[in-house]
Amino acid sequence: MFYRENGQFKTSYQADQQIFPIRQDRWFIGLLLLVAFVGVPLVVTDYVYSAILIPFVIMALAALGVNILVGYCGQISLGSGAFMAVGAYGAYNFFARIPDMPLIPALILGGLCATAFGILFGLPSLRVRGLYLAVATLAAQFFADWMFLRIKWFTLDTPSGSVSVSNLQVFGLPIESAASKYLFCLTLLCVVALLAKNLVRGAIGREWMAIRDMDVAAAVIGIRPMYAKLTAFAVSSFIIGMAGALWAFIYLGAWEPSAFSVDQSFRLLFMVIIGGLGSIMGGFLGAGFIVVLPIFLNQVLPLLAGMAGFEISTTVVSHTELMIFGALIVWFLIVEPHGLAKLWSIGKQKMRVWPFPY
C-alpha cells in the first residue's frame, strides 16, 4: 500500500519525464545516497573499504560503460579490459609527464584516450556483428596487452613495466585515506550515472536501442548505423577508460599490464549479463554480485566445513568458489536472462499492486 503513485499528478511534460517519477522512488534514492555518503564513512572499517566498497564503486562505473555498448546498442565486446588499460596508462602519462597535473583532468584525458582507442576498434562493427565483432574486440585486448608490455614509453621506460602514482589530490585535498578514496570514486560514479541515464533516455539512446533491436529497420527509418555504433563505442570507452584510471590510481596504486588482462573483460561482461542488459541499475547490481560473492564464499565455505567436522585448504576453497560462481552464472542465464534488474522491476511492480495478486 505504501508504494503507489495514487494522487501524484503530473502537470507538466518535465514532471512526467523525470528519472524517478514516483515520489517513493525519489525518497528511496535520496535515503540511499545519504547512507552512502554520510552513513557508510561513520561505521565502515578500512578493510571493508579496500576489499568491497572501492572495488564495487569502480567496477560499477566500468559495468555502466559496458552496458551502454552491449546492453543499449547490442554490440558485443570482449575488449573492456583493454579500454580500462588505455584509460589507466593514458591518465598515468598525462599525470606523470605534465608538472602539477590535476587528478580530475588526468582522469578525463585518460578517458579520451580510451575513446580514441574504442572508436578505432569499433570500426569493424560497421561491417561485422555477433561473434565476429566479439573476436575483433578481443583483438583489441591482446593488442593492448602487447603494447603496454613491450613499448616502454608508456611506462616511462621502467625496466619492470610496473608503474605507480602517489600524492593524489583533488582541489588541494589529499586522496590518501580509504574513506576519501571511496567518497571520490562514489562522487564520480553518481555524476557519470546521472549523465548516462539522461543520455540513454534521449535521442542518441533511442538510436542505440533501435540499432540493437534491428539495425536494418533502423537504417530504413533514417538512423545512421555508423554514427550510432561509433558513438556507443566512444561513450562506452570513455566511461570504461575513466574506470580503468580509477582502478589503477585509487585501488591499485601500483600496477602492471597484467592488471587489465582478458579476465577483467570477462568479469565486466558477466556483470552486465547478471545485472541486466540495457539497464543502468543492472551495472550496480551486477558489480555488487561479482565483487561481493567471492568474498562471501571465501568466508562461508571454511565456516561450513568446520561445522561439518573437517578442514579444507585454501586451494580447495578457491576452486569451490569458481565452481559455485560459474554455476550461479549459468543459473541466472537460464532462470532470469534479463538479470537482477528485471527481478528488481518485478518486485517493484508487485509492491505497486499489493495485496492484490500480480
N, C-alpha and C positions, 0 to 999 in steps of 0.2 A: 504493500500500500504506500510505502514511502518513496518509491521510485516510479513516479508517474508525472507526466507533463500536463495534467489537467489544470486548467486555469492559467497556464503560462502562454499568453497570447503574444504573437509577433505582429508588430505594427509597421515594420519596415523591411526592405529586402536585406539590409545589412544584418538585422537581428535574425532573420531566417537563415542566413548563410554563415552563422557563427560556427567556429570549430566545435564548440560544446554548446549546442542549442538548449539543452535541458539544464535547469538550474542545479540539479543534484550533481550532474557531471562537473560543473564548474566548482562546486563546493568540494567535491572529492579531489579534483586536480589541485586546487588551492591547498587543501589539507596535506596532500601528498608532497607538494613542493615545500610546504612549511616543515614537515617532518624531515625531508631530505636535506634541506639547507640549515635547519636550526636544531632539530631533534637529534639527528644522527651524530653530529660532532660532539654532542654533550655526553653520549653514552658509549660510543664505539671505541675500541682499542686500536692500536697501530696495526696489530696483526689482521684484524678484520678489514682495515683499510687496504693494506697491501695484498692480502690474499683474495679478497672478494670484491670490495666496493670499487676500487680504482680499476681493476681489470674489467669488471662489469660495465662501468660507465664508458670506458674506451671502446670495448667490444660492441656495446650498444650503438655507439656512433658509427663504427665500421659496418655493422649489420644494417644500419639505416641506409648507408650508401649502397650496399649490395642490393638491398630490397628495391631501391629506385631502379636499378638496372634490370634485375632478374624478375622482381615481382610486378613492377608497374609497366616496364617496357618489354618484358618477355625475352630478354637477351641473356642466354646462359653464359656465365663467366666462371672460369676456374683460375683467374689470374689476380684475384683480390689481394693475395699476399704480395704480389709484385707491385701493385699500386701503393700498398702500405710502405713497402721498402723505398719506392721512389719518393714518396712524401717524406719519409724519415731522413733519407740521405740528402734530399734537396733542402729540407729545413736545416739540417746539420751544416751543410756547406755555406748557406747564407749566414747562419748563426756564427760559424767559426771564422769565415773569411772576411766578413764585414765588421769592423770595430763597433762595439756598443750596439749591436743589432738587437732590437727589442724582440721579446719572445713571440708575441702575437703576430707581428708581421712575418717573422720567420716561419711560423706555422702556416700562414696563409700562402706564402711563396712556395713552401713545400707542397701544399695542396695544388697550386697552379702547375707545378712541375708534374705532379701525378695526373693533372687534367690533360696536359700535352701528351703524356705517355699513353693515357687511356684513349684519347682520340686517335692516336697513331695505330694502336692495336684494335681500335673499334672499327677501322675502315673495312676489315673483312666482313663485318656484319652487314654491309651493303650488298654482299653477294652470297653469303652463306648463312645458315641458321642451324639451330639444334645442335646435334653432336659435333658437326664440323666447326661451328662457332666456338664451342667449348674447347676443342682442340687448339683453335687459333689463340684463344686467350690463355690456354695452358702454355703455349709457346712463349707468351709474354713472361710467365712465371720463370721458365727456365732461362730466358734471356736475361732477366733481372738478376737471377742468382749468379750467372756467369759474369755479368757486367760489374756488379759490386764486389765480387770476389777477385777478379783479375785486373780491373782497371784501378790502380792505386790512387788516382787523382781524386776519386770520390771519397776516399778515406784519409785525405791529406798525407798520402804516402806512408801511412802507418804499416810497418812490416807485418804485424799480425792480422791486419784487417779489422781489428776491433777499435771502435771509437767510443767516446764518452763526452758528456756535457755536464756542466756544473754551474753553480751560481745563477740559477734561473730566477728571474724577477719579472713581475708584471706591475707596471705603473709604480715602480720603486719598491714594491712589496716582495720580499723573498718568497719563493716557492720551494721550501725545504721540508717542512713538516708533512706528515701523511695527511693531516686534515686540510692543509692549504692545497695540496695536490688534488685531493678529492673534490674540493669546492671549485677549483679552477676548471677541472675536467667536466664537472657537473654543469657549470655555467655554460661552457661551450656546447655541451650536449643539448641543453634546453634551447639555446639560441638556434642551433642548426636544426633541431627537430621542429621548432616552430616555423622556420623558413621552409623546410622541406614539406611540411603539412600544407602550407599555403601554396607551395609550388605545384604539388600533385592535384590540388583542387582547382587549379587554374587551367588556362588554355593548353599550356605545354603538357600538363599532366594528363589531360584528356587525349591529347595526341599520342602520348606514350601508351596509354591503355588501349587506344584504337589499333596501334601497331601490334600490341601484344595479342589482341583478340583475333585480328585478321588484317594483315598488312596490305593485302591486295585490295580489299574493300576500303581500307583507309586511304590508299592512294587514289582510288576512284572518286572519293568524295572531296579530294583536294588536299589531303595531308601529305607532306613531303617526307617519305620514309628516311631519306638521307639526313635531313635536318633533325627529325625526331630521334633517330637512333644515335647520332653523334652527340646531340645534346644530353641524352640519357647517359652515354659513356662519360661525357665531360663532367656533369654534375655528380655522378656516382664516384668517379675517380677523384674528384676534388675532396669529397667528404671522406672517402677511404684514405686518401693521402694525408689529410689532417689527422685522422685517427692513427695512422701509422706514425706520424711525427709525435703525437701524444704518447703512443705506446713506447717509443724509443726514448723520448726526453723525460717523461714523467714516471712511467712504470719501470722501465729497464735502467735508464741512466747510462749504462754502457752496453753496447750490443755489437753484433757482427751479422753478416748476411744470412746466416742460418736462422736468425730470429724471425725471418719472414719467409720461411720455406713454404712448400706446397701444402704442408699440413695446416698452415694458417688459412690458406684459401679454402680448404675443405671445411674447416671449422666455421668459417663465415657463411659458407653455403648451407651447412647444416642449421645454423642459427636462423636463417630466413625461412628455411623449409619447415622447421619445427615451430618457429614463432608464428609464421603465417605470411605467405606471399601476398604482395600488394597491400600491406598494412603497416602503417608507421608503428602502431602498437606491437606488431609482430617482431620488430627488431629488438625491442626491450625485453619481451617475453623470451624470445629465443636466446638472447645473450644471457639472461638470468639462468635459463635452463642449462646452457653449455658450461657456464662458469661455476655455478653452484653445485651441480650434480656430482662432478668428480670429487669435490671436496667433501660432500656429504657421504658419498660411498667410501671414501678413504677413512672417514671417522667411524662409520656404522659397521662396515664389514669386520674389522678386528673385534669390535664390541660383540657382535653376534657370534663370532667364532669363540670368543671367551665364554659367552653364556652357554654355548653348546659343549664346552669342555675341551676344546683343542685350540692350538695356536696356528696361525698361518703367517707365512713370511710376507715381506713387503712386495716381493716379486709376484706371488700369487694374488695379493690384493690388487696390484696394478693390472694384471691380466684379467682378473674378475671385473674390475672397473670397465675395461674396454669391452668385455662381452656384454655386460649389463647395459652399458651405454649404447652399443650397437643394436641390441635387442629392443631397447626403448625407442630408438630412432625408427626402426622398421615398424614397430607397433604404432607409432604416431602416423607414419605414412599410410598404413592400412586403415586404421580406425578413424583418423581425422586428418585427411590430406591437406586441409586448409589451415592446419596448425592451431596453436594455442589461442591465437587471436579470434578464430572462429568460435572456439569454446567460450571465450570471454563474451563475444557478441551474443551467443545463445543464452548464456547466463543472464545478461542484462535484459534480453527480451523476455525471459521467464519472470524476472523480477517486475517487469512493467505490467504483466497481466496477473501476477499472484494476487489472491489464492486460487484463481481460476486456472484450469488446465491449459497448457500451451500447445 
